[in-house]
């Protein structure tokens, strides 16, 4: 795992966290009705899962 791998895996993880956070927001809820702790926890877990999945390989990072 070199610098390129960490960068690519990090970008994927950040995107996954953002997508998960947005998906957790109810459509008709106001900002005060959202359980932000649940959103943050679920999004963080998705980020960890993304990094672990990246261990299987990243097509954008060529193995030398």
Buried (B, 14 or more C-beta within 10 A) or exposed (E): EEEEBEEBBBEBBEEBBEEBBEEBEEEEEEEEEEEEEEBEEBBBEBBEEBBEBBEEEBEEBEEE
